[in-house]
């Protein structure tokens, strides 16, 4: 069952990246063929309003659901279900967007472990894949680093 969740999360990530790139330049910088193969250790530049600021995919839970939230540089966001179908959208207030940007900067994605699952397992908990500034990190309930807890709480809800 866990293998199916991981495969499902990977499939959703690919579909989200493809769907975002189909709009003519609105995909993530890391999906671009001209993106640097080695992300710099410094803070990533702020994305343009049409580019992705952060993407979070949540899988698992008691029902084994998958959902994603994609936030663009202007604060607009889209929620997707496990089939990458939109289930909601909105726009963060300027204060909410600033809170999210601050949390992302404080998290220092360049220095976070790529996979952080060393804590106490939470049965029927969630696994989170977060992509920001060319970095992807994976964590799970019971292992979420404090810096990522602030990011998760600043994101729009992954379910409506």
C-alpha positions in Angstrom: 0.0 0.0 0.0 2.8 2.4 0.9 4.5 1.8 -2.5 1.2 2.7 -4.2 1.2 6.0 -2.3 4.7 6.9 -3.3 4.0 6.0 -6.9 0.8 8.0 -6.8 2.6 11.0 -5.3 5.2 10.8 -8.0 2.6 10.6 -10.7 0.7 13.6 -9.3 4.0 15.6 -9.2 4.7 14.8 -12.8 1.1 15.6 -13.9 1.3 18.9 -11.9 4.6 19.9 -13.5 3.3 19.0 -17.0 0.0 20.8 -16.5 1.8 23.9 -15.2 4.2 24.0 -18.1 1.5 23.7 -20.7 0.4 27.3 -20.1 3.4 28.8 -21.9 6.0 29.6 -19.3 4.0 29.2 -16.1 5.8 26.0 -15.0 8.3 25.8 -12.2 11.8 27.0 -12.9 13.3 23.6 -12.1 11.2 22.0 -14.8 12.7 24.3 -17.5 15.5 22.8 -19.7 17.5 25.9 -19.1 17.4 25.7 -15.3 20.7 25.2 -13.6 21.6 21.6 -12.8 23.1 22.7 -9.5 20.9 25.0 -7.4 22.8 27.7 -5.6 23.1 27.5 -1.8 21.9 31.1 -1.5 18.3 32.2 -1.2 16.4 31.6 -4.5 15.2 34.8 -6.3 11.6 35.7 -6.0 9.6 34.1 -8.8 7.6 36.3 -11.2 3.9 36.4 -10.5 3.2 33.6 -13.0 5.9 31.3 -11.8 5.5 28.7 -9.0 6.6 29.8 -5.6 6.0 26.5 -3.8 4.3 23.2 -4.4 3.2 20.8 -1.7 1.9 17.3 -2.2 0.3 15.5 0.7 -0.3 11.8 0.6 -1.6 9.2 3.0 -3.8 9.6 6.0 -6.5 7.1 7.1 -8.1 7.2 3.6 -4.9 7.2 1.7 -5.7 10.4 -0.2 -3.4 12.5 -2.3 -3.7 16.3 -2.8 -1.5 19.1 -3.9 -1.4 22.9 -3.5 0.5 25.0 -6.0 1.2 28.7 -5.0 2.4 31.1 -7.6 4.6 34.2 -7.0 1.6 36.5 -7.0 -0.1 34.5 -4.2 -2.7 32.8 -6.4 -3.1 29.1 -5.5 -4.7 26.0 -7.0 -5.6 22.8 -5.1 -5.5 19.5 -7.0 -6.8 16.1 -6.1 -4.9 12.8 -6.6 -5.9 12.8 -10.3 -4.5 16.4 -10.7 -8.0 17.8 -11.2 -8.5 21.3 -9.7 -10.6 21.2 -6.6 -10.2 24.8 -5.4 -8.3 28.0 -6.0 -7.9 31.4 -4.4 -5.4 34.1 -3.7 -3.4 34.7 -0.5 -3.7 38.2 1.0 -0.5 40.2 0.9 0.0 39.4 4.6 -0.5 35.7 4.0 1.9 35.8 1.0 4.5 37.6 3.1 4.1 35.0 5.9 4.6 32.2 3.4 7.6 33.8 1.8 9.2 34.4 5.2 8.6 30.8 6.2 10.1 29.5 3.0 13.2 31.8 3.4 13.6 30.7 7.1 13.3 27.0 6.1 16.5 27.3 4.1 15.7 24.6 1.6 19.3 24.4 0.4 20.3 23.0 3.7 17.3 20.8 4.6 17.7 17.0 4.3 16.1 15.8 1.1 14.2 13.2 3.1 13.4 13.6 6.7 11.5 10.6 8.2 13.6 9.8 11.2 11.0 10.7 13.9 8.4 8.5 15.5 6.1 7.1 12.7 2.5 8.3 12.8 0.3 5.5 11.7 -2.2 6.8 9.1 -0.3 10.1 9.1 0.6 12.1 6.1 3.8 12.4 3.9 4.6 15.8 2.4 6.7 16.6 -0.6 7.5 20.3 -0.8 9.2 21.9 -3.8 10.7 25.4 -3.6 13.5 27.2 -5.3 14.7 24.2 -7.2 14.8 22.0 -4.1 12.5 19.1 -3.2 12.2 17.8 0.4 10.1 14.9 1.7 8.9 14.5 5.2 6.2 12.9 7.2 4.0 13.5 10.3 6.2 12.9 13.3 9.4 13.9 11.4 8.5 17.4 10.1 11.5 19.7 10.9 10.4 22.9 12.8 11.3 25.1 9.8 8.9 23.1 7.6 6.1 23.2 10.1 6.0 27.0 9.6 5.8 26.5 5.8 3.0 23.9 6.1 1.0 26.1 8.4 1.4 29.1 6.0 0.1 27.2 2.9 -3.5 27.2 1.9 -5.3 24.0 3.0 -4.7 20.9 0.9 -8.4 19.9 1.2 -11.4 22.1 0.9 
